[in-house]
Structure formats: C-alpha cells, structure tokens
Amino acid sequence: MRPSPTLDDESLIAVLRLASGQDPVPGHVSAAARAAFALRLPGAVAARPVVVPAPAGVRSAEQSCLLRFDAGALTVDLEVGSSDGLVDLAGQISPWPGAGSWVEVRTPCLTESRELSQAGQFAVTGLPPGWFSVVCHHRDHPPVATSWTRIRP
C-alpha cells in the first residue's frame, strides 16, 4: 500500500475548486477555510465531549454551562459563563499533568495562554462569543485538544 501524498494549503484549495465545477468558491470562503486549516494541531490527542449531568441543587442551567472533554489520560472540565456579551471560562485539567503544564484557550481570532495551578485549574475572561478549543500542553506528551465548541452568551 502506497502512502497518499500530502497537499499543501494552496493545492488543497485548488483541488476543491476543481471539484466544485463551474461555480467558483468566493474569496471569503477560501480565506475562512485557510484560517481554519491553520488552526489544526498535527499530533495532538483529541479530547471528545462527554455528557455531564447537571449538579444537584442548581436552580438554573442558564447561569453557566458545564462541559467535559475526555482524552483517556486527561479530562478537561469547563464552566462557561457570560458577562456583558463576552464569555468567561473556568476550567480544570485532571489529573494534574505536572509542573510546567499550561493551557491555551483558542478562538479563530485570538489565543490566551494560562499556567495551570497545582490543582489543574485555570480561567480566562472576556472572550468573544463563538468557537473555541482548549489545548493542554504538558511535558513529554503530545498536546491534548478539545473539539471546537460554539459558545453563545
């Protein structure tokens, strides 16, 4: 079995244009596709969403949202809230991946980095609403990245 050749960004866009036939892809769509492709993390371990039951005693689910992502060795728990139309994110990585670990909270527009506390906790406030992903970096292991999730305030 021969390995399939890899395409660079421009070749991929050209192939997609050829496959689309007569109707050319609008420039803003091609730009968005390039930007999304640039956000990939080759070699990262994917943390998949897991259903989290609502905690006992919570009156309203509208105040904040609880999300959990599982990558086997690590779990990413997130509490998402909003204030003034912006998104606030508090999270915990468990088990704590050790000294020198940090997270990146990525959006299509910006990336915020935070060191993890010894309890594996971090927080980022004032994020724009929309798509985000959290990436945990720890020594001697590939990064662990949550799937892209859309948040609306």
Residue frames relative to the residue before (quaternion, step in Angstrom):
aa qw qx qy qz dx dy dz
M 1.0000 0.0000 0.0000 0.0000 0.00 0.00 0.00
R 0.2881 -0.7595 0.5609 0.1597 3.59 -0.80 1.02
P 0.4569 -0.6564 0.5063 0.3225 3.59 -0.98 0.72
S 0.4667 -0.6671 0.4956 0.3026 3.54 -1.05 0.70
P 0.5105 -0.6481 0.4588 0.3300 3.59 -1.01 0.74
T 0.3911 -0.6978 0.5427 0.2562 3.56 -1.15 0.59
L 0.3203 -0.7433 0.5599 0.1773 3.55 -1.14 0.71
D 0.3795 -0.6672 0.5742 0.2848 3.54 -1.12 0.66
D 0.7455 -0.4322 0.2656 0.4322 3.58 -1.27 0.27
E 0.6925 0.4856 -0.2859 0.4505 3.59 0.81 -0.99
S 0.6499 0.5136 -0.3189 0.4606 3.60 1.00 -0.80
L 0.6284 0.5344 -0.3304 0.4587 3.56 1.02 -0.81
I 0.6582 0.4937 -0.3081 0.4777 3.59 0.90 -0.90
A 0.6444 0.5199 -0.3262 0.4560 3.63 0.95 -0.82
V 0.6499 0.5066 -0.3181 0.4688 3.60 0.95 -0.84
L 0.6519 0.5076 -0.3171 0.4656 3.59 0.96 -0.82
R 0.6334 0.5216 -0.3339 0.4639 3.59 1.02 -0.73
L 0.6546 0.5072 -0.3143 0.4641 3.58 0.95 -0.86
A 0.6771 0.5008 -0.2926 0.4529 3.57 0.96 -0.86
S 0.6410 0.5555 -0.3351 0.4103 3.59 1.11 -0.56
G 0.4843 -0.6889 0.4313 0.3239 3.62 1.19 -0.24
Q 0.8511 -0.2053 0.1525 0.4585 3.54 -1.07 -0.83
D 0.6856 0.4901 -0.2853 0.4565 3.58 1.05 -0.70
P 0.2843 -0.7878 0.5135 0.1865 3.64 -0.31 1.15
V 0.5164 -0.6224 0.4915 0.3230 3.55 -1.19 0.59
P 0.4709 -0.6703 0.4854 0.3056 3.62 -0.82 0.90
G 0.6270 -0.5880 0.3726 0.3498 3.57 -1.09 0.74
H 0.6686 0.5027 -0.3183 0.4460 3.61 0.94 -0.82
V 0.6135 0.5309 -0.3496 0.4685 3.59 1.15 -0.56
S 0.6426 0.5093 -0.3147 0.4782 3.59 1.00 -0.83
A 0.6495 0.5129 -0.3186 0.4621 3.60 0.98 -0.82
A 0.6521 0.5034 -0.3154 0.4710 3.60 0.97 -0.81
A 0.6387 0.5197 -0.3253 0.4650 3.60 1.02 -0.78
R 0.6464 0.5071 -0.3226 0.4701 3.61 0.97 -0.80
A 0.6528 0.5165 -0.3122 0.4579 3.58 0.97 -0.88
A 0.6617 0.4912 -0.3073 0.4760 3.60 0.96 -0.84
F 0.6431 0.5243 -0.3216 0.4562 3.58 0.98 -0.81
A 0.6427 0.5349 -0.3151 0.4490 3.59 1.07 -0.73
L 0.6488 0.5400 -0.3134 0.4350 3.63 1.17 -0.46
R 0.4860 0.6710 -0.4493 0.3340 3.61 1.20 -0.13
L 0.2329 -0.7527 0.6016 0.1315 3.56 -1.25 0.51
P 0.2221 -0.7937 0.5496 0.1367 3.62 0.04 1.21
G 0.8040 0.2784 -0.2177 0.4782 3.56 -0.94 0.90
A 0.5252 0.6337 -0.4217 0.3805 3.60 1.23 -0.14
V 0.4258 -0.6581 0.5594 0.2697 3.54 -1.22 0.62
A 0.3557 -0.7529 0.5168 0.1989 3.59 -0.80 0.99
A 0.1950 -0.7417 0.6327 0.1074 3.55 -0.94 0.97
R 0.2263 -0.8154 0.5263 0.0829 3.56 -0.48 1.23
P 0.5638 -0.6113 0.4285 0.3533 3.60 -1.08 0.65
V 0.1301 -0.7568 0.6388 0.0468 3.52 -1.18 0.79
V 0.4843 -0.6574 0.4863 0.3111 3.60 -0.97 0.79
V 0.1333 -0.7804 0.6090 0.0483 3.55 -0.90 1.00
P 0.3625 -0.7254 0.5329 0.2418 3.62 -0.68 1.01
A 0.5639 -0.5898 0.4509 0.3619 3.58 -1.13 0.64
P 0.4901 -0.6695 0.4633 0.3114 3.61 -0.90 0.85
A 0.5612 -0.5997 0.4512 0.3489 3.56 -1.11 0.67
G 0.7948 0.3208 -0.2401 0.4557 3.54 -1.09 0.78
V 0.5256 0.6161 -0.4308 0.3982 3.61 1.22 0.02
R 0.3583 -0.7670 0.4967 0.1915 3.57 -0.72 1.07
S 0.8231 0.0779 0.0053 0.5626 3.55 0.87 -0.92
A 0.3503 -0.7358 0.5445 0.1985 3.55 -0.89 0.96
E 0.5691 0.6260 -0.3774 0.3766 3.61 1.26 -0.22
Q 0.5571 0.6266 -0.3914 0.3791 3.62 1.15 -0.45
S 0.7872 -0.1057 0.0982 0.5996 3.58 0.84 -0.91
C 0.3235 -0.7300 0.5758 0.1757 3.51 -1.29 0.39
L 0.2266 -0.7687 0.5844 0.1271 3.57 -0.92 0.90
L 0.0328 -0.7897 0.6123 -0.0212 3.57 -0.87 1.01
R 0.0740 -0.7772 0.6234 0.0428 3.56 -1.11 0.70
F 0.0821 -0.7658 0.6376 0.0192 3.52 -1.10 0.89
D 0.1531 -0.8064 0.5692 0.0476 3.57 -0.89 0.96
A 0.0852 -0.7931 0.6025 0.0260 3.54 -0.96 0.97
G 0.6525 -0.4949 0.3202 0.4762 3.58 1.18 0.41
A 0.8164 0.2017 -0.0936 0.5329 3.58 0.30 -1.24
L 0.7876 0.1983 -0.1014 0.5745 3.60 1.14 -0.61
T 0.1712 -0.7416 0.6381 0.1159 3.52 -1.25 0.60
V 0.1740 -0.7608 0.6192 0.0870 3.56 -1.02 0.89
D 0.0746 -0.7773 0.6247 0.0076 3.57 -0.66 1.18
L 0.0529 -0.8080 0.5866 -0.0150 3.56 -0.89 0.99
E 0.1299 -0.7274 0.6661 0.1017 3.52 -1.16 0.72
V 0.1281 -0.8098 0.5723 0.0147 3.53 -0.62 1.19
G 0.0277 0.7803 -0.6229 0.0486 3.54 -0.87 1.03
S 0.2297 -0.7669 0.5756 0.1665 3.56 -1.25 0.01
S 0.0334 0.7609 -0.6478 0.0140 3.50 -1.27 0.59
D 0.8492 0.0378 -0.0784 0.5209 3.54 -0.93 0.97
G 0.7058 -0.4800 0.2608 0.4511 3.60 1.02 0.79
L 0.6455 0.4816 -0.3266 0.4947 3.59 1.28 0.05
V 0.4582 -0.6971 0.4950 0.2432 3.56 -1.25 0.50
D 0.1523 -0.7514 0.6373 0.0777 3.55 -1.06 0.90
L 0.1017 -0.8069 0.5819 -0.0010 3.54 -0.89 0.98
A 0.0155 -0.7561 0.6543 -0.0063 3.58 -0.87 1.03
G 0.0113 0.8419 -0.5368 0.0539 3.55 -0.78 0.96
Q 0.1495 -0.7525 0.6321 0.1089 3.49 -1.40 0.22
I 0.2190 -0.7366 0.6300 0.1119 3.53 -1.03 0.94
S 0.0701 0.8030 -0.5889 0.0584 3.59 -0.74 0.98
P 0.5030 -0.2610 -0.8208 0.0718 1.46 -1.85 1.63
W 0.6636 -0.4912 0.3730 0.4234 3.56 -1.26 0.43
P 0.3757 -0.7774 0.4565 0.2146 3.61 -0.61 1.07
G 0.6580 -0.5369 0.3068 0.4298 3.61 1.22 0.00
A 0.7184 -0.4386 0.3303 0.4271 3.52 -1.38 0.20
G 0.7814 0.3223 -0.2495 0.4726 3.54 -1.10 0.73
S 0.5113 0.6376 -0.4266 0.3875 3.61 1.25 0.13
W 0.0238 0.7867 -0.6166 0.0164 3.54 -1.14 0.65
V 0.2966 -0.7303 0.5830 0.1969 3.54 -1.32 0.30
E 0.2002 -0.7072 0.6590 0.1597 3.48 -1.35 0.44
V 0.1692 -0.7215 0.6618 0.1134 3.54 -1.00 0.90
R 0.0988 -0.8373 0.5377 -0.0081 3.54 -0.41 1.30
T 0.0512 -0.7259 0.6845 0.0446 3.51 -1.18 0.76
P 0.6575 -0.4921 0.3519 0.4492 3.62 -1.15 0.17
C 0.7308 0.4443 -0.2274 0.4657 3.61 1.18 -0.57
L 0.8262 0.0217 0.0366 0.5618 3.60 1.03 -0.70
T 0.2178 -0.7410 0.6184 0.1449 3.52 -1.35 0.31
E 0.1276 -0.7719 0.6207 0.0511 3.57 -0.90 0.99
S 0.1717 -0.7878 0.5861 0.0800 3.61 -0.85 1.00
R 0.0131 -0.7834 0.6212 -0.0181 3.55 -1.09 0.80
E 0.4093 -0.6520 0.5732 0.2808 3.55 -1.13 0.71
L 0.4320 -0.6817 0.5222 0.2756 3.55 -1.13 0.63
S 0.4495 -0.6370 0.5436 0.3109 3.56 -1.09 0.69
Q 0.6587 -0.5015 0.3624 0.4281 3.59 -1.24 0.15
A 0.6353 0.4767 -0.3347 0.5071 3.59 1.28 -0.16
G 0.5389 -0.6441 0.3891 0.3785 3.61 1.31 0.02
Q 0.5096 0.6740 -0.3994 0.3557 3.59 1.24 0.31
F 0.0252 0.7655 -0.6425 0.0230 3.53 -1.31 0.54
A 0.0846 -0.7823 0.6137 0.0646 3.57 -1.29 0.31
V 0.0375 -0.7528 0.6570 0.0111 3.52 -1.20 0.73
T 0.0908 -0.8077 0.5820 0.0253 3.58 -0.80 0.99
G 0.7944 0.3611 -0.2409 0.4249 3.53 -1.30 0.35
L 0.3370 0.7410 -0.5117 0.2749 3.59 1.09 0.66
P 0.5018 -0.6215 0.4870 0.3532 3.59 -1.10 0.54
P 0.5147 -0.6180 0.4708 0.3626 3.61 -1.04 0.61
G 0.4977 0.6364 -0.4904 0.3269 3.55 -1.19 0.57
W 0.7888 -0.3212 0.2489 0.4613 3.54 -1.19 -0.64
F 0.0750 0.7839 -0.6149 0.0419 3.57 -1.11 0.73
S 0.0874 -0.7454 0.6572 0.0695 3.51 -1.38 0.36
V 0.2419 -0.7486 0.5997 0.1465 3.57 -1.10 0.72
V 0.1060 -0.7876 0.6066 0.0236 3.57 -0.90 1.00
C 0.1829 -0.7698 0.6053 0.0871 3.56 -0.82 1.04
H 0.1330 -0.7754 0.6154 0.0478 3.56 -0.82 1.09
H 0.1141 0.7841 -0.6034 0.0896 3.58 -0.85 0.95
R 0.6670 -0.5635 0.3347 0.3544 3.52 -1.16 0.76
D 0.8761 0.1359 -0.1068 0.4502 3.50 -1.23 0.72
H 0.6943 0.3839 -0.2783 0.5413 3.61 1.22 0.39
P 0.5344 -0.5916 0.4684 0.3807 3.59 -1.13 0.46
P 0.5944 -0.5669 0.4096 0.3969 3.61 -1.13 0.47
V 0.2880 -0.7152 0.6099 0.1835 3.56 -1.26 0.54
A 0.0628 -0.8242 0.5625 -0.0207 3.58 -0.63 1.14
T 0.3908 -0.6894 0.5551 0.2526 3.55 -0.97 0.87
S 0.5692 -0.5457 0.4657 0.4017 3.54 -1.22 0.33
W 0.5751 -0.5721 0.4451 0.3793 3.57 -1.20 0.44
T 0.0662 -0.7989 0.5971 -0.0284 3.53 -0.84 1.06
R 0.3177 -0.7524 0.5470 0.1836 3.56 -1.00 0.84
I 0.0850 -0.7933 0.6026 0.0147 3.54 -0.90 1.01
R 0.1005 -0.7663 0.6337 0.0338 3.50 -0.97 0.97
P 0.4732 -0.6923 0.4593 0.2931 3.60 -0.86 0.88
